Amino acid sequence: MLTMNSLGKKTLGLGLLLGACLLPSLVLLVSPLFAAGEYARGRKVISVVKFESSGIVCESWEGVAVEASYNKSEKCNAEDDECYTPISRRFRFSVSTKNAKTVNFIRKNLNREMLALYKIHRVEAFCLSSDFEVLDVYPRRENPPAGFQRKLIVDKSGTRNYSVYGKILKLEYIGTVSGTFEGLYLDVNKRKVVPFSIKYKKMARYASSTMFFRKAFHIGISRSRVISGLRKTKLDFFEINYDEEAGGIQVPASKKKKK
């Protein structure tokens, strides 16, 4: 026969069991580890137009920034380079209160061009009001310093290859275990903002390093017939060259004559 005392003990035992089962889930939901499901990480050129602290129980810094993009609904022929008319796009971002250096830099440089290092969370991070978290920001210089690598050449991945004069506006790695490098470059002569992919990691690293500077350079574009693998575009970089057009024929060093 159940008494109130024995019933209370059974209820308490059931409560402890349910608590033990649910505790890991609750910890996961309120832990920063829950935000570790990263969707993308990269760099982009932005200007911040609004930035303020937000929150009562959990404070963060929230802002609105402007970046260069293109009209994805534009009716045009991409194969003939008719598309990618530039537009300005606004987006929301967050900065953790623990990131004092980044918070202070942005506050002092509103409406100025800067390079932002960021990550995009799969799920909105705890204490942040957006899934786009800015991790660091840098001022941009006009020219690379002396000693900076002037060019890099990798294998071509496409069937049509040509050179454009421009600069990189955005470059990010999308994915977790496996992913793809995707970005936007500005074609200075045609005034187009064009999406591209990068196949080789060493090219992606070098391309990313050029974003600290405003100076344009020659970009070797290799266009494929179809989009392959995880890539989102047909365009790939095979060369970056600050001094001359990309795609020139490499002249082998002449052999020394034997005496």
Buried (B, 14 or more C-beta within 10 A) or exposed (E): EEEEEEEEEEEEEEEEEEEEEEEEEEEEEEEEEBBEEBBBBBBBBBBBEEBEEEEEEEEBBBBEBBBBBBBEEEEEEBEEBEBBEBEEEEBEBBBBBEBEEBBEBBBEBEEEEBBBBBBBBBEBBBBBBBBBBBBBBBEBEEEBEEEEEEBBBBEBBBEEBBBBBBBBBBBBBBBEEEBBBBBBBBBEEBEBBBBBBBBBEEBBEBBBBBBBBEEBBBBBBBBBEEEEEEBBBBBBBBBBBBEEBBBEEEEEEEEEEEE
